[in-house]
Amino acid sequence: MGVVFWGFIWWGMFDEGFRMDGEVGVGDGGVWWFVGGRVGGGLRLYVVMWGWVWCVGCLGWYVLVVYGLRMGLFLLWFVVGKVLGVVVLRGLSVGVGEGD
């Protein structure tokens, strides 16, 4: 999601006429720079831009996946523990009640 979000932000910025030289007109920048087109240094900018996009996006996914999985596992174990606790405690209380 981070990749898509930042990709669209950069595309919008460049598409609004961010200029490297006099050739680029308004509404002309984003598409040409995305494909490394006629703009001077376009390919270099393309590589740098997508490097940043992937860096931010992958970092976001890493945090989401690693910490999300950890929290998910903790929550899973918490729920399992609660269920087991309820089952065991009810079983013990039923067993104790029946024994009396």
C-alpha positions in Angstrom: 0.0 0.0 0.0 2.9 2.3 0.8 4.3 1.8 -2.7 1.0 2.7 -4.4 0.5 5.7 -2.1 3.9 7.2 -2.6 3.9 6.3 -6.3 0.8 8.3 -6.9 2.1 11.2 -4.9 5.3 11.4 -7.0 3.4 10.8 -10.2 1.1 13.7 -9.4 4.0 16.0 -8.5 5.9 15.3 -11.7 2.8 15.4 -13.8 2.1 18.9 -12.6 5.1 20.2 -14.5 8.1 19.6 -12.3 10.9 20.6 -14.7 14.4 19.4 -15.3 14.8 21.4 -18.5 12.8 23.6 -20.8 11.3 20.7 -22.8 8.9 19.5 -20.1 5.5 21.1 -20.1 2.7 21.0 -17.6 1.1 17.6 -17.5 4.0 16.2 -19.4 6.4 15.3 -16.7 5.0 12.3 -14.9 4.5 9.9 -17.7 7.8 10.7 -19.4 9.8 10.5 -16.2 8.1 7.3 -15.2 9.3 5.6 -18.4 12.6 7.4 -18.5 11.7 9.3 -21.6 12.9 12.4 -23.3 13.7 14.5 -20.2 17.4 14.9 -19.6 18.4 12.6 -16.7 15.0 11.0 -16.8 16.2 7.5 -16.5 18.4 8.4 -13.5 15.5 10.1 -11.9 13.3 7.1 -12.6 15.7 4.8 -10.8 16.1 7.2 -7.8 12.4 7.8 -7.5 11.5 4.1 -7.6 14.3 3.4 -5.2 12.7 5.7 -2.7 9.2 4.4 -3.5 10.3 0.8 -2.9 12.3 1.7 0.1 9.4 3.4 1.8 6.9 0.8 0.6 9.0 -2.2 1.7 9.8 -0.6 5.0 6.1 -0.1 5.6 5.3 -3.7 4.6 8.1 -5.0 6.8 6.8 -3.2 9.8 3.3 -4.2 9.0 4.1 -7.9 8.4 6.7 -8.4 11.2 5.0 -6.5 13.9 1.5 -7.5 12.6 2.4 -11.1 12.7 3.9 -10.8 16.2 0.9 -9.1 17.5 -1.3 -11.5 15.6 0.5 -14.4 17.3 0.3 -12.8 20.7 -3.4 -12.2 20.2 -3.9 -15.8 18.9 -2.1 -17.2 21.9 -4.1 -14.9 24.2 -7.4 -16.1 22.7 -6.3 -19.7 22.9 -5.2 -19.2 26.5 -8.5 -17.6 27.3 -10.5 -20.4 25.7 -8.4 -23.1 27.3 -8.7 -21.3 30.7 -12.4 -21.1 30.4 -12.7 -24.7 29.4 -10.3 -26.0 32.0 -11.7 -23.8 34.8 -15.3 -24.8 33.9 -14.3 -28.4 33.7 -12.7 -28.2 37.1 -15.6 -26.4 38.6 -18.0 -28.9 37.1 -15.8 -31.8 38.3 -15.6 -30.3 41.8 -19.4 -29.6 41.8 -20.1 -33.2 40.8 -17.8 -34.7 43.3 -19.5 -32.9 46.2 
